[in-house]
Amino acid sequence: MFRELIFKCVDKFAYHYQLYQVERLKKSLAFCGDRVRISPHTVIWGNEGVSLGDEVEINNFTHIFGAGGVEIGARALISACVSISSLTHEEPIGRRNNLIKSRVTIEEDCWLGTGSIVLPGVRIGRGSIIGAGAVVSREIPPYSVAIGVPARVVRQIKS
């Protein structure tokens, strides 16, 4: 009985600590809108370059490399295990340690499927859906469904 009480206390502490960490993360961003939900196991590096619109939802195990600028519009849904990077490296062998910053923009009402990857310099148009596991290496027009590696538009969404 005493052991169960200890486990309950530890679980409650861990839960509240995770909530605290998420709130601290939100305050470190360049901008964080209202009613933003970030799962506790999300990692954001380069916080000062990341802006989140209202009602954005980011699920577990997502990584955002934001030092080059990442803007995620209102009501965007980011599924689990997504990777968004605004940084890359120079190509020549002797300069590969040099970072190149290239802004990523995910417009309002987008949905990024589980395990999708968004590469530096990409713009995903409003209302688009990126399929699970897709690798987005170029601009996606508004209201598009894009799938595959590299991601390609397969159809338009009727709005």
N, C-alpha and C positions, 0 to 999 in steps of 0.2 A: 504494500500500500504506500509506504514512504517512497519507495523506488518509483512508482507510477507518478506520484506528486512531483518528484524531481524532474522526470521526463516531461511532464506537462509544463512545468516552469521553464525548462530549457527551450522547448518548442515555442512557447509564447514569446520568450526573449528573442529567439532567432527570427520569428515572424516580424516583430516590431523593429528589430535591427535592420532587416531587409527593407521595410517601409521607410525607415530613416535614411538608408543609403540611397534609395530611389529619389527621395525628396531632395537630398543633397546634390545628386546628379542633375536633377532638373534645374536647380538654382545655378549650376555651373555652366549651363548652356548659353549661347549667345541670345537666344530667345526661346521661351517655352510657353505655348498658349495654354488656354484653360482646358480642364478635363483631359489632360494627356495621361495615358496609361503606359508605363514602361515596366516590363517584367523584371524581377530582381536579377536575373542572370543575363541581362543585356550588358554589353561592354561598349562604351563610347570613348574613343580616344580623340584628342583634339577638340574637346568640348566647346571651346570658344568659337569654333567655326560652324557649329551645328544649330539650326533653327527648326523648331517644331511648331506647326500651326495648331489650332484648337482641335481637340478630340482625336489626336493622333494616337494610334495604338501600336506598340512595339512589343513583340512576343519574345519568349525565352531564347537564349543562345544566339541572338543577333549581335553582329559586330558592325560598328560604324566607325570608320576612320575619317574624321571630320576636319582635319587641319587645313585642307584645301577648300573647305566650304561645302556643307551639305544642308540643303533646304528641303524640308518635307512639309507639304501643304496640308491644310485642314482635312480631317476625316480620313487620312491615309491609313491603311491597314498594312502593317509589316508583319508577316508570318514568322514562325520560328526558324532559326538557323539561317537567316538572311545575312549577306555581307554587302555593305555599301562602302566604297572607298573613293575618296577624293584625292588620293595620293598614288603616285607611281614612281618609278625610278628611271633615270637616264639609261639609254641603251648601251653605250660603249662600256666595255669591261672596266676600264680605269675610272669611270665616273658613276658606276651603278649605286654607289652610296648616296649620291645626290638625289634629293626628292624633287618631284615636279608636282605642283599643286594644280588641280583641275576640278572646278566646281561641279557638284552633282545637284540636280534639281528634280525633285519628285513632286509633281503638282497635286492639287486637291483631288480627293476622292479616288486615289489610286489604291490598288491592292497588289502587293508583292507576295507571290506564293512561297511556300516553304522551300528553303535552300536556294533561293534565287540569288544571283550575284549581280551587283550594279557596279560597273567599272567607272573610273574617273572620266569627267567631262560629259557625262550623259544627262540628257533631259528626258524625263518620262512625262508625257502629256496628260492633262487632266482626265480623270475617269478611267484610265487604262488599267488593264489587268496583266500582270506578268506571271506566267505559269511557273509551277514548281520546278526548281532546278535549272531555270533558264539563266543564261549569261547575257546580260544587256551590255553591249559594247558600242551602241550608237543610239541616236535619238529615236524615241517611240512617239508617234503622233497621238494627239488626244483621242480618247475613246477607242482605243485599240486593244486587242488581245494579242499578246506576243508570247511565243513559246520557243524552246529549243536552244541549241548551242551552235553558233551565236543566236540570240533571240531574233526572231523574225515575226512580223505582223501576219496573223493568219485570218483575221477578220476585224470588222469594226463593230462597236457596241451601239445598239440603238438607244439613244438617251431619252 
